[in-house]
Amino acid sequence: MMNYIWVGMLLLGILFAGVTGNFSAFTDGLMESCSNAVQFVIGLAGIMAVWSGIMNIGKKTGLMDLVAKFAQPFIRLLFPKEKNHETIAAILMSFSANLFGAGNSATVFSLQAMTLLDKENKNKERASNAMCMFVAVNMNMVQLIPITVLKIRKDTGSVFSESIIIPGILVGFATMILSILLCKYYERKDIE
């Protein structure tokens, strides 16, 4: 569907440039947008590289094991049947990356966690309760420092790019709690 939208936008741009006779503005805008997109991606890639490096250092130094021990009650509440240490570590790394606002870096850990959860899923036709809980919490995780959003706001000229931190934490906390409650409700309904 997105391919059709992009092609449609491009064709409308070409049509509009043809009708107005202003092809130079179209090509200049297209080239400027391409340059801006590359600069934006390179900036985000830097953030992802730093965060992935920090997470790998945390994994190799045992810091993730310490975090896992600290987060054990929370993980046990969300995933009461989960016993696989590797799955729990992947879940924690994904949650940690999201917690510190490096959502793009969390993708690798999220895919790993979901793959491990799927291996444990007995019914391959539908997602397990653990998989649904993981997606719900992961998508609504509180971000203490939304690094990516701060960078985007700063790059686009925001004067007070950090002004979204407190409202973001409040909204993130509320949506995360609501997501957990909804998943627990449906888990209980699934058992009955």
Number of C-alpha atoms within 10 A of each C-alpha: 5 7 8 9 10 11 11 12 12 14 12 12 16 16 13 14 16 12 10 9 11 12 16 10 11 17 14 11 12 14 12 11 12 12 11 12 12 11 12 14 11 12 15 18 14 11 18 19 12 13 20 20 13 13 21 15 13 16 15 11 11 12 14 20 17 13 15 19 11 11 12 15 12 11 16 13 11 18 17 11 10 14 10 11 11 12 19 21 19 23 24 22 27 26 24 22 25 26 21 18 22 25 25 17 23 26 15 14 23 23 14 19 23 20 15 18 22 17 10 16 16 10 9 10 7 11 15 17 19 21 19 17 21 23 14 18 19 23 16 21 27 25 24 17 19 20 19 18 17 19 18 15 16 14 12 10 10 13 9 10 16 16 11 14 16 13 10 16 18 14 14 19 17 14 18 19 15 15 20 18 13 14 20 16 11 13 16 11 9 9 6 6
